[in-house]
Amino acid sequence: LFHSRTILCNSLVWSCAVTGRPGLTYQEALESERKARQNLQSFPEPLIIPVLYLTNLTHRSRLHEICDDIFAYIKDRYFVEETVEVIRNNGTRLQCRILEVLPPSHQNGFANGHVSSIDGETMIISDSDDSEAQSNCFQNGKKKDATDPLLFKYKVQPTKKEVYDSAIVKATQVSRRKHLFSRDKLKLFLKQHCEPQDGVIKIKASSLSTYKIAEQDFSYFFPDDPPTFIFSPGNRRRGRPPKRISVSQEDSTADKQTIVGCRNKATKERERLLKQEEMKALAFEKAKLKKEKADALEAKKKEKEDKEKKREELKKIIEEERLKKKEEKERLKIEREKEREKLREEKRKYMEYLKQWSKPREDMECDDLKELPEPTPVKTRLPPEIFGDALMVLEFLNAFGELFDLQDEFPEGVTLEVLEEALVGNDSEGPLCELLFFFLTAIFQAIAEEEEEVAKEQITDADTKDLTEALDEDADPTKSALSAVASLAAAWPQLHQGCSLKSLDLDSCTLSEILRLHILASGADVTSANAKYRYQKRGGFDATDDACMELRLSNPSLVKKLSSTSVYDLTPGEKMKILHALCGKLLTLVSTRDFIEDYVDILRQAKQEFRELKAEQHRKEREEAAARIRRRKEEKLKEQEQKMKEKQEKLKDDEQRNSSADTSIGEEEREDFDTSTESKEIEQKELDQDMVTEDEDDLGSHKKSRRGKRGQNGFKEFTKQEEINCVMGESLTAEEEEALKQEYQRKEKELLEKIQSAIACTNIFPLGRDRMYRRYWIFPSVPGLFIEEDYSGLTEDMLLPRPSSFQNNVQSQIPQVSTKTEESLMSESTSNIDQGPCDDSAQLPKPVHKPNRWCFYSSCEQLDQLIEALNSRGYRESALKETLMQEKSRICAQLAHFSEEKFHFSEKPQMDNKPPCTRGRSSCTHDPSQMSAERQLELRLRDFLLDIEDRIYQGTLGAVKVTDRHIWRSALESGRYELLSEENKENGVIKTVNEDEEEMEIDTQARVIVKDRYRKNFSKVTNFSLPLKVWFF
C-alpha cells in the first residue's frame, strides 16, 4: 500500500497552493509551499495594514497592476512602527524603529484632515446621491498634488536604546534592508488576501474583517492624503449628473457676482467721504509740526557744528595713533615673516636630511649601530655541530609524532634530554632503541600500506610498461646498479630468514642488523609495479629520492661500520645522520604529504580569519577616534560660544553706563568706541593671519579650519550640526567596550595559536637575521630564543662596518641646523667612520672560517635589550625588530618556562640523570652506563643461553654434551669461554658467528657484482639529496 501511494503521488501533476505554480511533483509542490510560507513570515508586520488599505483603494483587474501601483507608492514612504536602517552622518548604518512621520512644514491643513474652501467660493451640489456629489467635488475643486515623499521627516528610535533615545532624520537617510520588501514578496502577500470579484481584484472578506480595514484611517499610517490610483481602462464609468451639477453651479456664481457688485459701490462712496475728512485733519496737523520742526532744526544745527569740530579733532588724534600702531605692526610682521621663512628653510633642509638618513640600507652601513646584548652559548652533552640537527629531529617528532603514533613508544613525549641521552649514551635499552623502533615501525607500516594500495589499483602490465618508458628509469645505468644492490640486500632476509625484512622480530638485539639491512635495501621497492602509484601519490618519487639511499652513497663507511658495530656504539654524529635519514624517509610518505597539505589549508584559512579580525578592530578604532574628535570639537565650540556671549554682555554693560552721561559726551564716546572697535578688528585680523602663518607646517588640517572669525548665525548652525553628529555617533559604555575588547583578544589569541601550530607542521622558518647574518629561532618544542651563527657563504668584509655613499657626502650637504638631534647624529656618524677599518690592500674578500655555533637568550630583559639595540634602518634588523615586537608576548611566555641549566652545563662532570626507559623492559643486573653496547649484548646473549639450557634440562628434554654441566655453566657465567668443552663447537653460538660471516660474504659478493658498473656511472650522479630534506632548515 505504501509503495502504491508513493507511486501515485509521484506520477500525478501537482501545483503549489500558495504561489499557484503548476506542473510540479508532490514533493516539489510541498517544498514550494514551505518556501512560500517561510517567505510570507518574513513580510514586515507594520506594512500589512497599510498595504491592505491601499489595495482597497485600487480598482484593477490584474494582480500585477495592483502590485506595481502599491510598490511604487510604498517604496519611498515609511510607516509607523516599521524597522528601517538609518544612515548616520559618519556613514555607518543603524537599525531603528519609526516612531512618527512628520509632514513638511509648508503643508497646509488639508494634509492634516481639514478641507478649506478656495477663494471663498461656495460649492452648490444638486440633490443627487453621495457618490455623485463626491465626484463633482473632485471635478470642480482643485485637487492637491501628492506631496513629494523626500520632503517628509521621520522620528526614529534605535533598536539598541543605549545609543540614544530618539532623533529626527530626513527621508534620504532612511532605507529598508535589502530583500525585506520586494515586488515578489508583495505579490505573494496579495495573492493570499485578494480574490477576483466581478472582474476586479478585491480584498477577501475574511482579510477585511480580520484587520478591520473599514475602520482604519490613512492618517494613522502616513500624514498625507490617500493616493488616487489609476482605474483599469475597461472599468471606467462616467455619467451625465456631474455635467448638470456643473451648469447649476455656473448660474449661481453669476447671480452672486451681481449682488457683490452693488454692495461694492455703496462701500466705495462711504470710504471717499471718510477720506476727505481725514485729509483736512492731516493738513492742520502738518502745519503745526512743520513749525515745531523748523525751531528744533535751528537749535540742532548749532549743536551739530560744535560737535563736528570736537569729533574732527578726536578723529585726528585717533588716526595718528592708529597709523603709528599700524606701522609698528607692519615692521614687526615683516621681521617675524623673515624669521619664519628662515626657520622654514632650515626645517626643510633638516627634514630632507632626515628623509635621506631614515631610508633603509645595508645593516653594516648604518652609522648608529648599537652593541647587541651578548647571548649565552649553548653547551650541552651534544657536540655543537649537531645541535641544530637535534632540534630538527625534535621538531619533526613534535609535528608528526601524532601522525605516526609516537605516544606508543614515548607516552610522555620526546624532550631534548631524551634525545641527548639517545645520541650520547650507549644503553641498548635506552631512548635510542625506542627512537629507532618508532622510525622503523612507521616506515615498515607505510610500506605495507603502499603495497596494499598498489594491489587495489591493479595496474596492468601495458600501463606499467608505458609509465616506465615515460619515466625512463631503465635508461640510467646508475639507477639500475643502485637498484640491483638494493634488491640483493632486500632478498637476503628472505633467503636466510624465510621472511621479508619488515616481518622480522624487532628488538634491541636485532635492531642494528635490521637497520643496516634496511639502509642497504633502500631503493629496492621502486619497481615497475608501483611506479605509477609513486609517480602520482608521492610527487614523482624514484630511487634517488630515498634518504636512506643517499645516506648509503654519501657515507659508505657508516654502513660498513654497522656490519661489525652495534648502532648503540656509534658516535653522536653518526647516530644523528641515521636519524636524519629516517626523518627524510618519513617525509616522502603519502600520508606525510597529505598531512602537510591539510595543515597548509588550515594555515591559509587561519591567516585569512586573522586579517579579517584585524580589519574589524581597525575599523572600530577609526570610529572611536572620529567620535573623540567630534566631542573635542563640540567642547571647543561651546567654549568659544561662551566667550562670545560674555564679550557681548560686557559690551552691553558698557553701552548702558555710557548712555547715562550727557548726550554730546555720549555721542563722542560712542564715536570713539566705534573707531577703537575698527582698530581692534584690524588688529584681530592681523593676529589671526599671524597665527595661521605660524601653524601652517603643523599636522591636523581640521584644526586650521576653525580659525578666523565666524558669524554668529553660522556659528549656531555649525554647533547644532555638531550636536546632531555627536548624538548619532555616541560611543558604547565602558563595560561593553571592555567586554568587546576581551572578546577580540580571545579570538586573536586562538587564531595565533592555530597559526603557530599549523606553521610547526608545514614550514618552520627563522624570525630573521641581524647585522652579523645570525639567524634567530623560536621552536614550539623547546622554549627559548635561540641564535644560530652560520658563516657559510660569508666573507670577512661583510661582517665589518662600512660607510655608505650618503655618509661620504654628508659633510658637504648637511645644513648647519642648531639642533641637538643633528649634532648627535653627526658625532655618531664621524665616530663610526673613524672606527671602521678600511683595508685597501685586500683585493678579494676572504671567506669566514668559523665553526657554526648556537646561542640563546634566557630572560625578557635580554629580549628588551635586543629589541632596543636592533637598528630600524637596516634591511635585516628592521624586519627582525618588527617580528620580535609582534612575537614578544609569545617569546616571553616561553622564556618564563626556560631553564638555563639545560642548555649551558657547568664544567663539573654531570651526574647520572638519564631519562628512564619508556617501554618498561626488565633492566640488566649490570650498570649499562659503565660498559659498551657490545659488552651489554654479550651479557644479554649469555643470559639467554643459560636460561634456555636450564629450561631444557628442567623439562627433561635433553642436556648439554659436556662432562660436567655445573662447570660448563660456571665457566659461561664467569665469561671464561676457553674452558668450554671442545666437543661443543657445533652449538648455537658458533653457528651464529658463521651466519654473520656468511652475511658478510654475501654482502661482499653483492658489492663486487655492481662495482665496475657503479664506478663507470658514478661520475654522472651529481646529487642524491632528498627534496623534502629541507623541511626544517
VEXLUM-573107 format. One record per residue (C-alpha): x, y, z. Coordinates in pm, whole numbers, plus 32768, in hexadecimal, padded with zeros to 4 digits. Example, Ala and Ser with C-alpha at 12.3 -4.5 7.8 and 13.67 -1.06 7.14 Angstrom:
<nodes>
84CE7E3E830C
85577F9682CA
</nodes>
This chain:
<nodes>
800080008000
811A80F18057
81CB80B67F0B
808A80E47E45
803C822E7EF4
81A282A57EB7
818A82517D45
803983057D35
80C784407DD6
81F284477CF0
812F83FD7BB1
802685127BD7
8061867F7B7A
803887697CA2
803888DF7CD1
80A389BC7DF2
7F7C8A2B7EC7
80298B6F7F2F
80D48BEF7DF6
7FFA8B3B7CF6
81298AB07C41
80B089867B69
815B88537AD5
820587D37C13
822E86837CB6
819F86497E0C
82EC86817EBC
833887B87DEE
81E088457E3D
8215880C7FB3
836C88B07FA0
82DD89D97EDF
81CA8A0B7FE3
82C889F88100
83AC8AFC8061
82858BE2800C
81FF8BD68171
835B8C1781F8
83738D42810D
82208DC48184
828F8DAF82EF
83A88EA482A3
82B38FAA8218
82CA90E282F8
81A790E683EB
8186926483F9
81439264827F
8022916C8285
7F06925E82D8
7F8C937D81FC
7FAE929180D3
7E4E92078100
7DC39367812B
7E6C93DC7FEB
7DF592A27F37
7C9292FA7F99
7CBD94497EE2
7D2193A47D99
7C3A93427C7E
7CFC92527BA6
7CAF91137AEE
7E0E90827B02
7ED890317C35
802890A07BAB
7F9891FB7B60
7F2B921D7CCC
808291A37D38
812E92AB7C5C
805093C67CDC
808193727E4E
81F4932A7E2F
823194757D79
817D952D7E93
821994767FBC
838294597F46
83D395C57FA2
82E995E380D0
8318954C8229
820C950B832C
81F3951684A5
828493ED8568
834A93808436
84B59312846C
85A293C5837C
871494158353
8786957B8392
88C995FB82F7
898296C383FF
8A5797F383B3
8B96972483CD
8B18963782BF
8AC0951183A2
8968946A839D
8893944D84D5
875B937984FB
863A944E857F
84C2944685B3
83E2955D852C
8322960C8640
827B97228576
826497A78411
828699228402
81ED99D982D6
82A09AFB8228
82899C4D82D5
81E09CF781A7
80C29BF8819C
7F729C9B81EA
7E4E9C1E82B4
7DD49B43819A
7EED9A5181E8
7E749A3D8351
7D1199E482EF
7C769B4582CD
7BDF9BB28180
7BCE9D2C8140
7B079DE08035
7BC29E827F15
7BA49FFC7EDF
7A6DA0047FBB
79929F5B7EB8
78669E8C7F22
78399D3C7E77
76D09CF27E16
76799B827DF8
75339AFF7D72
74589A0E7E31
74FA98D87DA3
759197B57E58
76D597CD7F22
77B2972B7E1E
774F982D7D17
779299477E09
78EC98C57E5A
7946989F7CEB
78C99A017CA2
79989A877DC2
7AD599F37D32
7A879A7F7BDB
7A3F9BE87C44
7B309C087D69
7CA59C1E7D27
7D2F9AC97D8A
7E739AF07E45
7FA09A347DB5
804399217E83
815B999D7F63
82BB99397F02
831A98157FE9
847E989E800B
83F599D280C5
8376990681EB
844398D48325
843E97AF8413
846797998586
8529965985C6
85A2959A86F5
86C794A586E3
8681933D8739
87AD93538821
872694538914
8873948989BB
88EC954B8887
87F1966988A8
867B969388E6
85F79723879E
86549807867F
85B298AE8553
864998518404
860598A4829B
856597B681A4
86AD979B80E4
87529704821A
864E95EF823D
864894AA817E
85C3934C81A5
86A4922481C0
86ED916F807C
85ED9064801A
850D90C48142
84009159805E
83FF90FA7EEE
830990CF7DD0
830F8F567DEF
82BF8F5E7F63
81AB905F7F29
81118F947E10
811D8E577EE2
807D8F138005
7F658F9F7F2A
7F1C8E457E9E
7EC48DD27FFD
7DD88EF48048
7D368F4A7EF7
7C3C8EA47E0F
7B8A8F097CCD
7A2D8F997CF6
79678FF97BBB
7AA890107AF1
7B5590F07BF2
7C5890847CF3
7BD290C77E52
7C3D906F7FB2
7BA58F388044
7A918F6C8140
7B508EA38243
7C7E8F898226
7B9F90C0823C
7B029043837C
7C468FC18412
7D09910483EB
7BD291EC8403
7C2E92A882C8
7AE2936482BD
7B2593FF8413
7C86947283BB
7CE795D4835A
7E0F96188276
7E8797358353
7ED79631845E
7FE795A5837C
806696D382BA
8020984C82D8
7FB6987B816E
7E81985B8098
7E2596FB8030
7EA796BA7ED0
7DC296AA7DA3
7E2395837CCE
7DDB95617B59
7CAA94967AFD
7CC5937D7A03
7C5793F078A4
7B3692FD788D
7A9D936079DB
7A7E94DE79B5
7911955179D5
78A296B979B7
773B974579B0
768B988A795A
762C99007ABA
777C99AC7AEF
773A9A8979BA
75E79AF57A44
76899B4B7B8C
778C9C1F7AD9
76819CF17A19
75BC9D447B53
76F79DAE7BFF
774D9EA37AE6
75F59F4B7B04
76189F767C7A
7770A0107C4B
76EBA1187B55
75D5A1847C4A
76CEA19D7D60
77B2A2847C97
768EA3767C4F
7639A3977DC3
77A2A3CF7E23
77C8A4E67D1D
76A6A5B37DB4
7732A5977F0F
7887A6107E9A
77FEA75E7E0E
7762A7C97F5B
789AA76A8016
797AA83A7F30
78A3A9757F5C
78B0A95B80D5
7A28A92C80D0
7A58AA657FF1
79A4AB4980EA
7A6BAAC38211
7BB0AAFC8156
7B61AC6F8114
7B2FACB18289
7C72AC0382DC
7D33ACD681DC
7CBEAE1E827E
7D2EADAC83D7
7E7EAD3F8350
7EC1AE9182A5
7E8BAF4C83EC
7F6AAE5F84A8
807DAE7C83A4
808BAFF683BB
80B1AFE88533
81C5AEE28523
8280AFA28413
829FB0D384F0
831FB0098619
8413AF52853B
84AAB09384B0
84F5B1108611
8591AFC58675
8669AFB7853E
86F8B10E857F
8762B0B086DF
87E4AF628670
88B3AFFA855A
897BB0C78651
89B6AF9B8731
8A23AECB8606
8B27AFC9859E
8BC5AFC486F6
8BBDAE4B8704
8C54AE2E85A7
8D7EAF00860C
8DC1AE2A873F
8D95ACEB8673
8E8FAD5A856B
8F94ADA68670
8F5DAC56871B
8F6BAB9C85D0
90B6AC3A8579
914EABCA86C3
90C6AA6986A1
9134AA4F8536
9296AAB8858F
92A6A9B186A1
9214A8A985BC
9311A8F684AC
942DA8DC85A5
93AEA78C8620
937DA71284BE
94DCA7718457
956AA6C7858A
94A0A58B8544
950BA58883D8
9676A5A08440
964CA486853F
958EA3B78442
96A1A3D6833F
97A7A3758441
96DBA24884B3
96A0A1E0834B
9814A1E98302
985EA120843B
9752A01F83E4
97D1A0018281
992D9FC28304
98B19EBA83F5
97DF9E1582E7
990C9DFF8200
99E39D688311
98CE9C7A836E
989F9C138202
9A119BC981DB
9A179B0D8322
98E49A4082C2
998499EE8174
9ABB997E822B
99EE98AA8319
9930981381F3
9A7497A58152
9AFD9733829F
99C3966682EF
99C295A281AA
99FF942A81D6
9B5E93B88184
9C54929C81BA
9C7092598330
9DEA9285833D
9DC993DA8290
9CF9946E83AD
9DBA95728475
9CF3954885B8
9D2493D685FE
9D039379876C
9DB192578812
9CD491238820
9CB4906A896D
9D9F8F438982
9CE18DF8896F
9D3E8CC48A39
9DDF8BB08968
9D2F8A5E8963
9DFC895A8A1E
9D5588078A3E
9DC0869D8A36
9D9B86A888BC
9EB5872087DB
9E7288868766
9E6E882785F6
9D41873E861C
9C6F88158706
9BAC88A785E1
9B67874C8552
9AF286DE86AA
99F987FD86B1
998587998555
9940863285C5
989286B486FD
97B2879B8631
97678680853D
96F7859E865A
962C86B886F3
957B870685A8
954685A88519
954C84D38655
93D384C48667
93BE845384FE
94AA832C8537
943182D3869A
9564834F8754
94AB832D889E
94BE81B28884
963981BE88B1
964B8303897B
950B833E8A42
959B847B8ADF
962C84FC8998
979185328925
9856864989CB
99B086CF8989
9A38860C8AB3
99AF84C68A25
9A47851188D2
9B9785698974
9B9C841E8A2C
9B44836788EB
9C658409882D
9D6D840B8940
9D1D82D18A05
9D59816A899C
9C4C80B58A5D
9BB57FA48985
9A687FD08A39
9A77814C8A39
99C482618979
9A87821F8837
99EF80C48822
9896815B8853
98CE82638748
994A81658649
98238084869E
973B81A88656
97DA82038507
97FC809F8483
969E803D84F2
9608816E8445
96D0812E8306
96787FBB82F8
950980088338
9509810C8222
95AD8014812F
94A07F138181
938C80118148
942980767FFD
94327F0E7F8A
92C17EEE7FDE
926E80297F1A
93357FB07DEE
92817E627DF8
912E7F0F7E01
91767FE47CD2
91C87EAD7C03
92B47F557B11
92C67E9C79C5
94127E34792D
93E17F0F77FD
939F804578CA
94C87FFB79A6
95A87FCE787B
9536811677E4
956E81D0792C
96C881377953
972581A777F8
969C83047844
9767831D7983
9899828A78CD
991481DC7A08
99BE80B97958
9A7F81A37875
9B5D82167998
9C61810779E2
9CB681A67B32
9B51817C7BB0
9B5380177B2B
9C937FCA7BEB
9C0B80657D2B
9AC57FA77D09
9B827E607CCF
9C4E7E8C7E0E
9B177EEB7ED3
9A547DC37E48
9B6B7CD27EAC
9B6A7D5D800F
99EE7D4C801E
99F47BDD7FB0
9AED7B7880C0
99EA7B5A81DD
99007A9780FA
9A12799F80A0
9AA5796F81FC
998379C482E9
985F79528215
97A37A9D822B
97C17C0681B8
98827D0A8279
974D7DB38308
96CF7C65838E
98037C218466
97E67C4285DE
98647D968648
99107DAE879B
9A447E50882F
9B247D3187BE
9AB07D218653
9A827E98862B
9BDD7EE385A2
9BD57DD48499
9A707E23842A
9ACD7F938411
9C027F408341
9B3A7E5F8258
9A2C7F698235
9B30806D81CE
9BCA7F7B80D6
9A757F19804C
99FE8081801F
999B80B57EB5
994A7F497E70
97D27F7B7E99
97C4806B7D70
97477F777C6A
967A7F8F7B2F
954B7F117BEF
953D80397CDD
95E081407BFD
949281D87B9B
941E81E87D04
955D82987D74
955883817C49
93F183F27C91
93DF83E57E0C
954584357E74
959D85477D7C
966C84847C7F
973283C67D89
984A82E37D0B
997482287D9D
9A5B83557DB2
995F84117E88
997D83147FA3
9A2D83B480CF
9ABE82668140
9B54822C7FE5
9BF283837FF7
9C828326814C
9D0D81E380B8
9DB0829E7F97
9E3583C7805D
9EAC82FF8190
9F15819F8123
9FFF8187824C
9ED781AF8339
9E1C808E8296
9F567FB882A1
9F88800D840F
9E267F98845D
9E7F7E3B83DE
9F757E0884FE
9F0D7F0C8601
9DC67F3786BA
9D0280718670
9D1580C787E2
9E9380E587CE
9E9281E086AF
9EFE834786E7
9DF184518721
9E2F84DF85C5
9DFF838A8520
9CC1834D85E7
9C4084A1857D
9C808451840D
9BAE8314842F
9A9183CE84DF
9AA484E183D9
9A8483E282C0
995D83348368
98AB84858394
98E284CE8224
9854837C81C4
971883B88292
96EA850A81EA
96D184638093
95A8838E80FA
944E83CF806B
93B283F881C2
94B484FF8223
947D85C480E1
930585C08117
933886298282
940C8753821A
931487BB810A
91F587B18204
92B0889682F1
9308898081D1
919289AB8195
915789DF830B
926D8AE48314
91DE8BA081E9
90818BA88283
91018C1583DA
91CC8D318341
909C8DA9827F
8FC88DAA83BD
90DC8E628476
90EE8F708368
8F738F9D8374
8F7F8FBB84F1
909190C284DE
8FCF918583D6
8E9D918784B8
8F6E920485DE
9002931C8509
8EA793838496
8E3193998600
8F629466865E
8F24955A8541
8DBA958685AD
8E2395C68716
8F2896C186A5
8E23977885D3
8D3997838700
8E4E981587DB
8E98992286D7
8D28997F86C7
8D14999C8841
8E4E9A728848
8DBD9B55873B
8C7B9B7787FC
8D2F9BD6893D
8E039CDE888E
8CD59D6E87D9
8C189D878920
8D3E9E3B89BF
8D4E9F31889D
8BD79F6C88AF
8BF09FAE8A25
8D0BA0A789EF
8C46A15D88E0
8B15A17489C3
8BE9A2048ADD
8C82A30289EF
8B2AA36D896F
8AA6A3968AD2
8BD3A4688B2B
8B9AA54789FC
8A2DA5768A5B
8A8EA5D78BBD
8B82A6DC8B37
8A79A76F8A54
8980A7898B72
8A7BA83D8C50
8AD7A92F8B3B
896BA9818AE4
892EAA158C3E
8A29AB358BFE
89F3AC728B3B
896DAC4D89D8
8A8FACFB892C
8B93AC4989FF
8ADFAAFF89BF
8AE4AB38884A
8C58AB8B8852
8CA1AA578922
8BD7A97C8836
8C95AA08870D
8DD8A9C787C6
8D60A86A8815
8D09A82E86A9
8E5FA89A8631
8F0CA7CA873B
8E35A6A286D6
8EAEA6CC8572
9017A6D085E4
8FD8A59C86BC
8F42A4E88592
9077A53984C1
915AA4C185D9
908FA37F85FE
90A9A33A8486
9222A36E848E
9242A28D85BF
9175A17E8516
924FA19183DF
9387A16F84B6
92F7A0418568
92A39F98841F
94029FDD8397
94AC9F5384CE
93E39E1184CC
93EA9DCC8356
94EB9CB28381
942A9BFD8496
93609AC1845E
91E89AA98488
91459B7F8381
8FF49B618433
90789C4C8541
90CE9D5C8445
8F6F9D6683B6
8EE49DEA84FF
8FD29F1A8513
8F64A07984AC
8E1EA13084F0
8CD2A08584C4
8B80A12F84BC
8A92A0F185D9
8986A05284FD
8A7A9F6A8450
8B109F1185A2
89BF9EA6862F
89729DD284FC
8AC69D2B8513
8A919CE68688
893C9C4E8644
89CB9B6A8536
8AE19AFA8620
89E39AA98730
892299CD863B
8A63992185D1
8AC298E6873A
896C984C8785
8983976A8653
8AE696FA86A1
8AC896C7881A
8BBB95BB888F
8B7094828954
8B8F94628ACC
8CDA940C8B70
8C6592AF8BD7
8BF892598A75
8D3D92DD89E2
8E07920E8ADB
8D3C90D48A8F
8D61910C891A
8ED691458941
8EFC90028A08
8E388F438900
8F1D8FC887EE
904F8F6988BC
8FC98E0B88F5
8F848DD68783
90D88E648726
91868D7C881B
90CD8C4A8796
91228CA1862E
92928CDF8682
92A98B8E8731
92058AE98605
92F88B968517
94278B3285E6
93BC89C585FA
938289BF8482
94D68A61843E
957F895A8517
94EF88498435
953688F582E8
966789D482E8
972E8A56840F
97FF8B8283AD
98DC8C708477
985C8DB88502
99668E738440
9AD98ECE8434
9BA78FDA84DA
9CCE90A68459
9DBA8F7A8485
9CD58E9883B4
9C798DCD84E7
9B278D1F84DE
9A2D8D4085FD
994C8C178649
982B8BBD872D
97B78A538739
966889C587AE
971088998851
982F895088FF
97F48A9789C0
98E48BB7898F
996D8CA5888A
9A8E8C0087D0
9B968C9C86EF
9C438BD685DE
9D968C54856D
9DBF8BC7840E
9EE48C628350
9EC58B938214
9ECD8C7180DF
9F448DA481A1
A0848E6B8176
A1458F368275
A0EB908681DC
9F7890388201
9FA09030837C
A05391828395
9FA692D883A6
9FD293A9826F
9F66950E8217
9E5495438118
9E5296367FF6
9D64971280BC
9E5F972E81D9
9F7D978280E9
9EC498B28064
9E1B991881A8
9F289A12820E
9EF99AE480D5
9D7D9ACF80CC
9D189AE18239
9C779C2E8299
9CEB9CE883CE
9BBA9CAF84A7
9BDF9CF88617
9B299BC4869A
9BA59AC2878E
9B2399A286BC
9BF599FE858E
9D2C9A39865E
9D0998E486FF
9CD5984085AD
9E0898EC851D
9EDE98898647
9E6D971F8630
9EA9971D84B8
A00A97AE84DF
A06996BC85F3
9FEC95908532
A0A295FE83F7
A1E6962784BD
A1BB94D78565
A16B94198426
A2AC937D83A0
A2DF9395822B
A3D592A18197
A425931C803A
A53492198007
A43F90F78007
A3D990AE7EA4
A2F58F817EDC
A21C8F4B800F
A27F8E2880EA
A1788D2D8154
A12D8D0682C6
A1B38BC2835A
A0FD8B9C84A2
A03E8A718529
9EC88A8F8543
9E528AE5869E
9D048AFD8754
9CB38BF88866
9B7D8C618924
9AD78D7889EB
9A3E8D088B32
997A8E338BB9
98828F3C8B4C
997A904A8BB4
9A718FCB8AB2
99598FC689B1
9906913389FC
9A76918F89E0
9A8A90DA8892
9958918F8807
99E492DB887F
9B3B929887E3
9AB99227868E
9ACD93368585
9988939D84DD
9A38941683A2
9AE892D08347
9A4B91E28250
9A7390AD8329
9A5C91408486
99279212843B
986790DC83CE
98EE901984FA
988F913185EB
972E91448566
97058FCA8581
978F8FC286E4
969F90D5874E
9579901786BA
95E38ECE875A
96588F6788A3
95398EE28975
95668D8088F1
96E18D8B8920
96BF8E0F8A85
95C88CFA8AD2
96C98BFB8A5B
97E68CA38B19
97198C898C59
973C8B0C8C42
98A58B158BC7
99AE8A5D8C92
9B0A8AE08C4F
9BB389B38CF3
9B3288CC8BE2
9BE589898ACE
9D2289FC8B81
9DC188ED8C56
9ED5893E8D4A
A03388AD8D2B
9FF287B28E43
9FA886508DD1
9E3986108DB6
9D9785178E9F
9CC583FB8E24
9B8884AA8DB1
9B2383C88C97
99B383BA8C4B
990682758CA4
98B2817A8B97
975381A28B16
970180438AA2
97217FA18BF9
98187E8A8BA0
98C97DD58CBB
9A107E818D16
9B5A7DC78D05
9C137D6F8E43
9D487E268DC2
9D5B7FA08DAE
9D357FED8C36
9DD581428C57
9F2180A98CBD
9F487FBD8B94
9F327FC48A1B
9E037F50895A
9EC87E2588D2
9F0E7DB18A35
9D9F7DE48A91
9D2C7D0F896C
9E2D7C0189C6
9DA67BEE8B2A
9C437BE78AA7
9C997AC489BC
9D447A0B8ADB
9C0C7A318BB4
9B3479AE8A99
9C1678788A6E
9C1678298BDF
9A9E78588BF2
9A4E77758AC9
9B4376698B44
9AA0766B8C9B
9941764C8C07
99AA75258B28
9A5174788C4D
993274B48D40
9837743F8C41
98FE72FD8C06
9908734B8A93
9A82731B8A7A
9BD3738F8AFE
9D0E743D8A8D
9E1773498A0C
9F1973968B18
9FB872C98C2A
9F4373A78D45
9E18748C8D11
9E6075648E44
9FC775A98DD8
9F4A760A8C7F
9E4876FB8D0E
9F4877938DFF
A04077CA8CE4
9F31786C8C0F
9EBB79498D2D
A01B79BE8D7C
A06B7A008C0F
A18579008BFA
A12478778AAA
A27377C28A7B
A20C76C58B83
A0E676528AB4
A10174EF8A2E
A19374BC88D0
A07973C8888A
9F7874E1888A
9FFF75AB8764
9EC0756486A2
9DD7761A8791
9D0577468740
9E05784F879C
9F0177E48697
9DEA77BE859D
9D85792785CA
9EE879978581
9EE778CA8443
9DA5796F83D6
9E447AC48405
9F6D7A598337
9E8379D8822B
9DC77B1F8230
9F097BE08203
9F6C7B0080E2
9E207B3A8034
9E3A7CAC806A
9F9B7CAC7FE0
9F2B7BE57EB0
9E127CDF7E73
9F0A7DFB7E74
9FEF7D487D81
9ECE7D0B7C8F
9E787E7A7C67
9FD27F097CAE
A03C7F3D7B45
9EEA7FBE7ACB
9EC980A87BF1
A028813A7BC4
9FEA817B7A51
9EA982397A8F
9EE682D67BE0
9F75840D7B3C
9E21844E7A9D
9D7484657BEF
9DA385C47C73
9CB585D67D97
9BE284D57E4F
9B3D85CC7F3A
99D885A07FAB
98E986B87F3B
982D86BF8085
996686B18157
995F882B817B
981C88188246
98BF88B38378
99E6898D8315
</nodes>
